[in-house]
Amino acid sequence: MKSILMGARIAQIRWCTSIVNGLSRLVWFHSAFRYLLGFAPTRLICHSLVGYRRPFSTLSEASAYASRFLPGHEASDNIRHHLEMAEKARVSDYAALFFLRDLLPNIATVLDLGGNVGNLFYCYSRYLEIPRQLNWIVCDLPTTVAAGRDLAQTRGEHRLSFTNSLAIETSVDLLIVSGALHYFDEPLSQLIAKLSSKPKYIIINRTPLVRSSGRSPAILATVQDAGSHLVACKVLSVDVVISDLERAGYKLMEFWDAPELSLNIPFHPELSAPCYTGMYWRLASSQP
């Protein structure tokens, strides 16, 4: 009975979310949403209707709430899903491939943060000639890292290595954070500080960023619904991300859209990302 009720609740949340997100495409509904959310009782009702898709104050709060319904990153379907998605490049990959093509001859080590089982490496190796001596390190959760090692061994891929910690002694030339930045609670500058040295280059891709007029958004997290699993993610301000990396000594070289993905927060169109974002950064003190 409990599983039936849970299934019905999830179906209701998805149905309500679909309707609200559809209505949010109508400009005049933006004002209506803001009006409804201005009152505590109606705000409580609205957020209750969309359940785990509502806004949360912190990433940990969103993750704890979502875990009541379905598993998160550790779901077995998560690895299979991302491997299937990596069978061919997506629209946003081509910008990353463009910059990576010029960098590959001059770098020795890539750190793929949140790289799952190395799916980005397998995808990009179909389009670029990745040097045999390149060390491509994937950092992810322990269970995912174990699956990645098994897959690399099965495929006879020796350029891939795996870790679940940023405390690595190897000097990193290029940091790639593709589809993962919004899953970390710490700013990217703090994650970089855990490395033995700053990477010369950073490629960020497929990250939902919102404009916040120079202020951090009041709503800091939400939950993505991947069908078989739910994943908590942060709502990141583009201004905050840029200023964070600039303070860390990086210069923004390019900025692009990832139109194949979007993040919609029901009742909060002002904090929804109609498309994801990609960025290419270079350490200001390094040579071009």
N, C-alpha and C positions, 0 to 999 in steps of 0.2 A: 504493500500500500504506500509506503514511504517513497519508493522509487517512482511510483505512478504519479504521486502528488508533485514530486520534484520535476518529473518530466513535463507535467502540465504547467508548472510555474515557469520553467525555461521557455516553453512554447509561448506562453503569454507575454513574457519579457521580449522575446524576439518579435512577436506580432506588434506589440505596442511601439517598440523601437522603430520598426519598419514604417509604421504609420506616421510617427512623429518626424522621422527624418524625411519622409516624403513631403509632409506639410512644411517643413523648414525651407524647402525650395521656393516657397511663396514668400516674397519679401514682406508682405503685410503681416505674416505670422511672427516675424522677428519681434515686433512691438508687442504682440499678444503674449509671446513667451516671456518677455521681460516683465510684463505686467503681472502675469500669473506667479512668477518666481519672486515677486516683490513681497508676497505675503507668506508667512511661515506655514499656515495650514495647506494652502494650495501647492507650495513648494514641496512639502512632505508627500502629498498625494502624487504629484508629477514624478518625483524621484522614485517613489514606491512602484509606480507603474512600469518603469524601465529597469528596476532592480539593479543588477550589477553593472548596467551600462550608465549608471548615474555618475556624477562627479564625486571624487573623494579628496580628502585633505592631504593624504600621503600615499605613497606607493605601497607601503606595507599594509595600510588600511584597505586599499583596493584589492590587494592580493589575498588578504585574509577573508574578505567578503566573497570573492570569486571562488575560493577553495571550498565553500559550502556546496557548490553546485557541480563543478567539473574540475578535473586536474588541470595543471598549468603547463609550464615549459617541459616538465618531466614526462608528459604524455607520449606514448610510443608513436602515436599518429603524427606528432609534431615533427619528428625526424623524417619520417616517410614523406610528409607533405612538403617539407623544404627541399628534399632531394628531388622530388618530382618537379617542383618549381624551377630547379636549377638545370633542368634538361636543356633549356635554351635561354639566351639572354633576354631580359625584359627591357622595356624602353629606357628606364633609368640606368641600366647597366652600360649603355653605349658611351655615356659621358665618362663614367669611371674607366672603361676600357681605353678610351682616348688618352687619358692622362697616364694610365698604367703602362700603356705601350711605350711611351717615352721614358718612363722611370725604370722599367725592368732592366735595361742594360747597365744601369749605374747603381743598383741596390743589391744588397746581399741577403737582407732579412725583412720579411713581412710579418706583422702581427695582425691577425684577423680576429678582432675582439667580438665575441658573440657569434663566431663563425659556424656554429652548429657542428656538423661532422665533416666540414671542409667543402661544403657544397659550392661555395663561391669559387674556390680553387678549381674544382672539377668543371664548373661552368666556364670560367675565364680561360682555362687551358684549351678549350675548343676554339677560341678566337685568337689567342695570343700564343707565341712560342715562349713558354716560361722556361728560363735557363735551368739546366740540370743541377747546377750548384746552388740554386736559390733555396733558402730555408723559409718555408711558409709555416708559421706557427699559428695554430688555432687555439683561442682561449674560450672556454665555455664551462658549463656545469659538469660535475664529475661523471654523471651517467651518460651525458652526451659525448664527453671526451672518450670514454671507454668504447662507445659505439663507433666513434670516428677512427680510433686506432684500429679496431677490427676491420672496418671498411677499407682503410688505407692498406692494411696488410693483405686483404683479399685482392685488392686491385694492384698490388705491387707498387704502390706509390711511396717513394722514399723522400720526396721533397716536403712532405707534410709531417709535422709533429704537433703534439697536443699538450695542453696544460690547463689546469683549472685555477691558476694563480698568475697575477701580474708580476709577482716577485721573480722575474727571470733575469739571469745575468747577461744574456745575449743583448747586444746593442741592436735596437730596432731602427731600420731606415724608413720604413713606411708603415703607418698604422691605418688599417681599414676598419671602419665601423659601419657595416652595411645592414640596415634593418634591425639595429640593436641598441642604438644610443638611448632611446626612450625607455629601455628596460632597466637602466642603471639609476640608482638613487643618487649617486655622487655625480657632480659635474665632470665633464671630460678632462678638465685640467687636473683634477684630483686623481683621476685614474692614471693619467700620464705620469704624475709625480711618483707613482709606485714603480715605474720602470727605472732601469739603471741609468738611462739617459733619454732625453727628449727625441722622439722620431723627427727626422728632417721633413717628412711629408705626412699629411693626413688626408684620407678620403673618407668622407661621411656620405652615406647614401641611404635612401628610403627611410627618412625620419620625419614624423609629423611635426611641423613647426607652425606656431601661430604668432600673429602680430599682437603686441601687448602695449604699444605706445611707451616703450621703455620701462614698463613695470612688469614684474613677475605676475603671471596669472593667479588670481585668487584660488582657482580650482587647479589642483596640482596633479591629479591622476584620474584615470578611468580604467575600464576593462575592455579589451578587444575580444570579440567572440569569433573563434576559429572553428566553430561547429562541434568538434569532439573535445575541445579544450578551451579554457579561458585564460587570457594572459593580461595581467595588470601592466599598465604603461603610464609614463609621465606625460603630462601636457607641457611641452617645451616651448619657451618663447624664443623666437629667432634672434631677437635683440640680446637676450641673456646668453645664448649659446655663442654668438659672435663676440660679445664683449669678454666672455670667459676665456676664449681661445686667444683673443688679442692680448689680454693681460698675461697669458702664458707665453707670449712671444711669437705668435703665429700671425701670418698675413693671409687674408682670404684672397685666393686667386680666381676662383670661379664658383658660380652658384647656379643650380639647375633644378627643374621640377621633375618629380617622379609621378607622372599622371596616372599610373596604373593602380595607385593606392590612395586611400583617403581615410580620415579618422573623423567620424561624426559622433558628437556627444548630444544625445537627445535633449531638447529644450535649451541647448547652449550653442546655437550656430556661431556666435561670436568667438567661441573657443574650439571650433571644429576646423580641421585642416582639409580643404577640398582636394588637395593633393599633397604628397610627401615631398621632401626636399633632399637635394644632394649638394655637397660642398667639397671643394679642393683647397687645402691649406698648405702653406710652406713655412717652415721656421724662418723667421725674418733674418736671423744671423747666418743662415746657410746659403751657399751659392745656388743660383738657379739651375 
